[in-house]
Amino acid sequence: MADSVYRALSRVFSVVLPVVGAGAMIGGSFAHRFVSDQLGSEDITMPAPELITQELKTGLISPDDAELLSLHAGETLSNGPQARIYADNYVLAHMKVAAERAGVPEDQATYAGVGDLAAELNKQLKAELKEQYPEMGPGEIAGLARMEIKDPETEYDLARKIHQFYELRSENFFMGNAIRGMLLNAYGWWLVGLVARIAGALLIGFGGFLGLLGFGRRRAR
């Protein structure tokens, strides 16, 4: 009785599992095609070998970054692994170097961290302006601080530093994180597609094995 039940279940799953596996493989292939099409529409190209060498010499990328980038030098992004390398070993590398050169501590080299630094310097600038113009109220001091921050010829070092941090936050971290988010999202879906294809192949193989058990025993009698 038990043997009959096992054979019956083997036969059922020998059909069900390959069907599910085929669906998973089709879904995985679709995910890979979708990612490839989306990346292709962005037309992002890996840096050429000479640019990689140049940026390595100037310290914009590390030797590890250069090694990974060189594997796909000059290629247009078309798959998840390429997208991840470009996001983590090119875009992020430049973001970190820009923050370091602007004097941002490593633990604050983020969009929010730079904003906090700028806010703290803004308080110091307002305090400095208040000492210089004690007759002004808080609103006037705040307005004057904004004017000095926007003025490229301001005489206040704090205002120039705040302006630098504002630009770093908007041009480096905001735009950089937007690009990285798009690329890492592509990598994530590529990885999902890869897992689906592997799982589909395993299900098909296991279904074939169950078919041998279920139908093979019947033929052996």
N, C-alpha and C positions, 0 to 999 in steps of 0.2 A: 504493500500500500504506500509506504513512505517513498519507495523507489519510484513508483508511478507519479506521485506528487512532484518529486524532484525533477523527473523527466518532463512533466507537463510545464513546470515553471521554467525550466531551461529552454524549452521550445518557445514559450511566450516571450521571454526576455531576449532570446536570440533574434527575435524580430523587432521588439520594441527598442532595444539598446542601439542597434545600428541606425534605426530611423532617427532617434534622438541625436545620436552622434553625427549623422549626416547633416541634421539641422544646425548643430553647433558649429560644424566645419563651414557650412554655408554662411552662418552669421559671422564667424571669425573672418572669413574671406571678405565679406562685405565691409566689416570694420576696417580692415587693412586698405581696401580700395577707397573707402570714404576718407580715411586719414591721408592717404596719398594724394587724392584729388584736392583736399583742402590745403595741404601744404604746397602742392603745385600751384594753386591759385595765388599764394602769397609770394611765390618766386624768390625765396630766400636762398642765397648761395653761401656755402661755406667759404671762409677766406682761402685765398690761393696760397700755395707754399711760400712764395716770397713774402707775402703779408704776414703769415704765421711767424716766419723767421724774424721779420722786422719787429713785430709786437713782442716777441719773446726777448729780443735784445733791449727794448725800451721798458720792459717790465710790466707791460699791459696784460700779459698772460704768463702763467707759470710753465715750467717744463712739462708737468703732467698735462696741463691744458693743451699745450702744443702737440704732445704725442697723440692725444685723442683726436684733435682737430685734423692732424696730418693724415689720419686714416681716411678722411672724406674730403680732403682739400679740393676746393673748386667745384664740388658737387652741389646740385640744387637739392634742397631738402625734399625727401619723398617718403620717408618712413619714420617711425617712432624713435628708434635709437639715434638717428641723425638729429632729430629735433631735440632730444634730451642733451646730447653733447653740445649743440649750439646754445641751448638755454643755460646749461650749468658751467660749461667750460669756455664760453665766449661772452655771452651777455652778462652773466653773473660776475665773471672775472673782471670785466670792465667796470661794473658797478662798484665792486669792492675797491678797485684801484682808485677810482674817482673819489670815493669817500675817504680813503686813506690820505690821498693827496690834499684833500680839503681839511684835513685835521680832525676827522670824525673818529672817535674811538671805535674799535672793532665791535664792541657790544652794543653800539648805537648806530651801526651802519645799516639802518633800515629806514623805510619811509616815515614811520612813526618816530623812530629815534632821532632822525635829523629834525623833524618837526619840533620835538621836545627841546633840542638844543637851540633852535632858532627862537622858540618861545622864551627860554631862559635868558638868552642874550637880549631879547626884546625888553624884558623887564629891566635889565641892567641899563639899556639905552634910555629907557624912560626915566630911570632914576638919575642918570647923568644929565638928561635934559631938564629935569625938575630942579636940580641943583643950579643949573645955569639960568633957568627961567622960573624962579619961585612964584612969580605972580600968575603963572598959567595954571588953569584947572586940569583935572585928569583928562578930560576930552580933548583939550587943546594939546596937551603933551602927547597923547596918543596919535593925533593927527600930524603933529610935527614929526614924530618918530616914523610914521608911514612915509612922509615926504622925504625924509633923509634916507630911508632904506631904498626908495625908488631913484634917488638922485645919484647918477654915476660919479658925480664929482663931490660927493659929500665929504666933509672933513672929519666925520666920525668913523673911527675904525670899526666900532661895533656895528654900525649901519652897513658898512661894506661886507662885514662877515655875515650878517643876517641875510643880506641879499644873495651872497654866495650860497648859503644854505638853502634858501628858497629855490634857487635855480637847480641846485643839486637834487633837491627833493622832487621837483616837478619834471626835470629833464632826464635825470639819472634814474631815480628810484621809481617814480610813477610810470614813466614810459618803459623802463626796463622790466618792471614787474608785469606790465601789461603784455609785453612780448613774451616773457618767460611763461606767463600763465597760459597763453595760447599754445605755445610749443609743448609745455608739459601736459596740457590737456590732450593734445594730439598723441603724445607718448603714452598717456594713460589708456586711451582708447585702443591704441596699437597693442598695448600689453593685454588688454581684455580680449582683443581678437586673437592674439597668440595663444592665450590660455584656452579660449573656446576651441581653437583648432586642435590643440593637443588633447584636450578632453574628448573632443569628438572622435579623434583617431583611436583613443583608448577605449571608448565605448563601442566603437565598431569592432575593434579587435576582441574585446571581451564578449561581445555578442556572438562573434564567430566561434569563440571557444565554447560558449554555452550551446551553440548549435551542434557542435560536434558531440557534446555530452548528451543532449536531448535526442537528437535524431540518430546519432551514431549507435547508441545502445539499442535503439529499436531495430536497426538494420542488422545488428549483431545477433539477434535472437533467431 
